[in-house]
């Protein structure tokens, strides 16, 4: 796909490129395995000497076409799909770190990601230091150690709606010779392209806006190709020294800018799985075709809803970077001038019980775990996504006991506001 094309066109046209007589629509290659005529042909694939398909746990044509589309949207050099966003987040770390290594992560991240880095990787011998993303650079800098291998953050944090100062974090990461990994799920590449601001690797839960219809779980990792692994070779031996499981291949020497994604595919997907089904990738591709249209509508609706809530006497606060006066309005204008996302959070004047009563009174807005799809939905983070955190961890994540996360859908905005109004009347 030509780099001259804009995101709207990429969403529709990129990835699958049919030849004469081939299907216009991306086919579903619903097969675990692929045939070759000679032993040598397949042997070259196992030796990483040629590209091709032999088993869908590693690669599949449907998956690769969709990964290519997301790669173009983000402006990267290579991408891979995973079975979930959490798998994508884990793979990015596991591809760089081993027991004894350390990462720095924004404390304002999704609860599942917090648990992944605070507990799960700790059991594997890796450590994570969480930092306040709004702290001065010199304060965050103190979190780095000689064994730090990556910095992680979310473009728009779930559910605190904190907006990451990407350039600040990129400068800090690069000063210590490590990459910046940014989860761009909420903003999507329609509203923000982190690589343009210094990020090195981007992850997505494609289950959210990219799919858009709450039909298919999925994740994606995109590499910018900009981080020079060889310049910091001692920090990343997995990429810069021979891999004996592939007859001594050195990924940076053999694959250049595509080293990171090739290693993640050849090693991690080979050993751990977490590949999406071709059917899920097909559904994701259908969602991607309308992503720009839906993101614009989500943002427009969310801004109207946020303005209604902000002016309501029973609402204590509203977090939405599109509102003038929001603490992140200026940084949102810098990184996402066309809008942030359809998710906002707010707190009621009252108790946790008042928040629960409000949610239980909603009729149009459904109480669901999911977020960022076509239907308006609501969730109580302290009771749901962040339930495993203690009070101190909740504060660090920006989650108050009465906070409500509202994912504004693409329905008529007045119908959403009317539902919120009648529920607020019951509080």
N, C-alpha and C positions, 0 to 999 in steps of 0.2 A: 504494500500500500504506500502511495506517495506520501511523504512527510508534509506535502502541501495541503493535504486534506485536513479539515477541521474536525473536532470531536464528534459532531452530529453525524458527519459522513462516515467516520471511522466506525461508529457504533453500528451502522447499517451494513457497511461494505467490507470491513476488514476481517481477517481470519481465514474464512473459507473462500477459495478462489477457484470456482469451477472451470474445468476445461471443456472443450467441445463435447456436447452430448452428455455432460455430467449434470447431476441435480443442481438446480439453482439454490435450493435450501440446503444448509449444512446437514449431511447425512449422519445418522446415529450408527456408529461402528460398534454394534452390540456384540462384541466378540472378545473372548479372553486371549485369543492366540492368533498368529498370522503365519502363513505358509511361505516357505522358500524352496527353491529347486535344488540347491546344493548345500552340503554341510559347511563349506567354506563361506558361503554367503551369510549364513546365520552366525558363524564363528566371528566374522568381522564385527557384527553388531555387539556381541558379548565382549569383544575386546575394545569397544568404543572407537573403533577405526572407521565406522560408517554410521550415518543416521538411518533410522528405520524402526520398524515395529516388530516385536516378537512376542510380547506378553503385556497385557493391559495394566498390570500392576506398576510397570515403569512408565509406559507411554501408550497413548491411544490417539488415533487421528482426530476424533471428535474433540477430545480434551485439548489437544495441541492447537487446534484452530481457534478455540475460544481463548486459550491462554495468549495466543498471538494477538488477538483483538484487544485484550486488556493491556498487554504490553505496549501496543501502539497508543492506546488512550493515555497511559502514564508517561510515554516517552522513554521507555526502557529499551534494553537490548535483548533480554530474555525473560521468560516467565514460566511458571508451572502452576497447575491447579492442584488443590488438595481437597480432601473430603469435607473439610470444615475450616472456618477461620482460625479456630484454636490450633488445628494441625499446622496451618501456615505459620502461626506465631511460634509454635514450638520448633518447627523445622528451621526457621531462620536462625534461632539460637543454637540448636543442635548442630547446624552446619558449620558453626564458627567455634563453638565452645566444647570443652571436655571437662571431666572432673578436675577441680582445682581452679577453674576459671570464674570470672566475675562479670556481671553486667550492671549498668546503671539504667534505671527505668523511672519515668514519671510516675508519681504516686496517683495521679488522676488518670486511671485506666479502668477499663471494664473489669468487673469483679472476677470473672473467670480468668482473665489474663493475669490479674493480681495473684490469684491462687497458683496459677501455673508457675509464675516466677518466684513467688514467696515460699511455696511449699514443694511443688512437684520437682522442679529442677534442683532444689536443695537436696532432695533425697538422692539425686544423681551425682552429688558432689560439686554442684555449681552454686554460686551465690549471687544474690541481687540486692543492690542498695536502691531504695526508693527515695526520690527527691521531689521537692515541691517545684512544679514546673514554672511557677511565677517567682521563684527566688532569684536573686541576682546571680549572674554568671559565676562570680567568684565564689559564691556559696555552693553552687552545684558542683563546681570544679573540685571541691574537697572530697566528693564522693568517689573520685577515680582512684584506682589502684594500679600497680604495675601489671596485674593480671586481668585488668578490665579488657573485654574483647568487643563490646558493643554498647550502644546507647539506644533506648527504646522509648517511644512516645506515641500518642494518638493525635491525629490532626484535630479532631473534635472528640473530647473525652466522653465516654459513656458511663454514667449518666450526668456527670457534673457539668458537661458542656464547656469545659475549659478548652480554650483554643491554644494550641502549642505555638510558641515562637520558634518556628522551624530553623530559622537562620541562627538564632542564639544557640540552639542545641547542636546544630551542624558544626558551628565553629568550635564548640567545646569538644565534641567527639573527634574532630579532625586534629585538634591540637594534641590529642592523646593517641593519635594514630589508629583510631577505630571508626567503624561506620555508624551512621545514624539510620536506624530502622524506624519507619513511621507507618502506623496502622491508619490507612486512609479510608476506612469503611464508611463513616458518616458523610464526609465531604464528597467522596467519589472524585475521579479525575475530571468530572464535569465542572466542579467548583474549585478544585485545588489540585495542582500537580506538584507534589513535594520535591521532586527531583530538580525543579526549577529554582528551588530555594536552598539547595545544598544537601537534601536527604540522599541516601545511597541505595536503600532497599525499601520497598513499599509492600505492605501486606493488606489483604482484604478479607473480610467475611463477605463472600459474594452472596450469602443467604439474605443479605439486607437489600439495599437499594438496587444493586446490580441485577439480582433476580427479580425483586420488586413485587412478587406475588406470593411470597411465603410458601413456595412449592418445593424448592430444592436446596438442601444444605450444600455448602461449598466454601472454598477458600482459594486464595491466590497469592503467590509471591512474585514480585517483579524486581529485577535487578537493573539499576541504572547503567551499570558498566563503568561508572566513574571512579569507584574506589580502587586505588592501586594496592592490591594485595601484596605484590612483590616488594613494594617500598617498605612494608612492615612484615616481611616474611617470617620473622621469628615469632610474631603473634599468631600467625595463621598457618601452622604447619600442615593442616589438613588440605589446604589449597596449594601450598608452595613446595611441599616435599612429596616424594613418591608414595602412591597408594598401592600397597602390596596386594590388595584384593583385586586390583586391575593391572597386575603385572608391572607395577611401578610407574604408572602414568602420573605425571605432575599436571594437575588441572590448569594452573595458570599458564604453563608452557604449551599444552595441547589445545586449550580452548579459549585462551585470551580473555576477552571481556565477558564471555559466557561461562567462565569457570565456576562461578558461584552456583548458578542454576544447574549446570551439568553435574556438579558434585552432589547437589541436593537430590537430583533425580537418580543418579547412578548408585549412590550410597544409601541415602535415607529412604527413598521410596522403594528401593530394592529390599531393604531390611525391615522396614516398618510398615509399608503399605500406605494407607490413608489416601488412596487414589479415589477421585470421584467416579461414579458410574457414568458412562457415556450419555445415558438418558438425562441425568442431572445436568451435565454440561450442555446438552441440547436445550434444556429448559432455560438455563442461564443465558445462553445465546439469544433466545427469544426475548428475554427481559432486557438484555443489553441494547437491543435494537431501539427500544423506546426510552432508554435511560435519560437522555437530555430533556425529553418532554415531561417525564414524570418528576425529575429533580426540580425543574422550574416550578411546577405546580405544587410540589411539596413545600418548597421554600415560600412561595406566595401565600399558601394557606397558613403555614406556621407563623408567618409574620403577623397576619391578621388575628390569629388566635392569641398570640403573645401579647398583642396590643390590648385585646379584650381583657385578658387575665391581669395584665399590669394595672389596668384601671378599675379592677373589681375590688370592692371594699373588704372582701374576705380573703384576699390573696396577699401574702406577706412579701413574696419575692418571685421574680421570673428570671430564669437564665435562658437567654436567647441572644446570640451574637449579632443578630440582625436588628436588634432594637437599639436606637440611639440612647446612650446613657448606660447601656450594659457595660460591665467592666472589661469585656473582651471586644467591644465594638470596633475600636481602632485597629487591633491586631486582625480582626476579621476582615476589615476593609483592606488591609495589606495583603492578606493571603487568599481571601475569598470575597472579592468585591461584588460578585454576582449573586451571593447568597451562601449560607452555611449549609443547613440541612433542614429536614422537616421535624427533627426531634428537639423538644425543649423540656425544661424541668421547672417546677415551681413548688412553692410551699404555701400551705394554708395558714392563716392565723388561727392557732388552736393546737390541739393535741394530735398524736399519732392516730388516735381513735377517730378524730374528725376526718383525717385523710382517708382512712379506711371507709368511713360512712359515705364520703363523697364518691369514692371509686365504685362502691357497691350500688350507688344510685344512678350510675351512667347507663344509658340505653343504647346509644349508637356506638360509643367508644367501648371496646371490649377489653377485659382484663386478660392479657396474654403475656407469655414470656418473650415473644418475638417483638421486633421493633423494625421500623424502616421498610414497611411494605405498603401496599396501596390502601389498606384499611387503617383507620384511626384506632390506636390502641393505647392502653395505659398500664402502668406497672408501678409497684411500690418497692424501690430498690432495697431499702433496709430489710424488707421482709422476703424479697425474692432474689434478685441477681447478686446482691451483696450480703446475703444472710449469714454467710460463714465468717464475715469479718467481725472483729471486736469493735468497741466504741472508738478507740484510738485510730484503728485502721479505717473505719468509716469516715472519721473526720479528715484523715489524710486524703481519702478518695473524694472528698467533697460531698459526701452523702449525709444529709441530716435525717433525723427520725421521721419527720413529716414530709420529706421530699417526694414528689410525684413525678415520674417520667412520662411525658406525653409524646407519642409518636403521631404526628398529624398526617393523615392520609390525603388522598386526592379526591375525596368527596366534595360536595359543595361546602365552602367554608362556613356559610351561615348555619347550615344544619349542624356542623360540629360545634359552633359557638352556642347554638340553642341547647344542645345536649349538656354542655358544660354549665350553662346558666341554670338549667333546672336541677342539676346535681348540686350545684353550689347553694341553691335555695334550701336544700335539705340539711345543710351543715349548720 
